[in-house]
């Protein structure tokens, strides 16, 4: 949701959103490092997250 706001509402970007996005990217990266098999589900998870965030 934060990423969509960042992308489509550039005039409303905040430092807090940027930090949240960066932290979430780190968490996802760590999860994928710990369990590489999750990469096969990544596309489906991103699609579901996008649908939910919209």
Beta strands, then each sheet from edge to edge (+ up, - down):
end
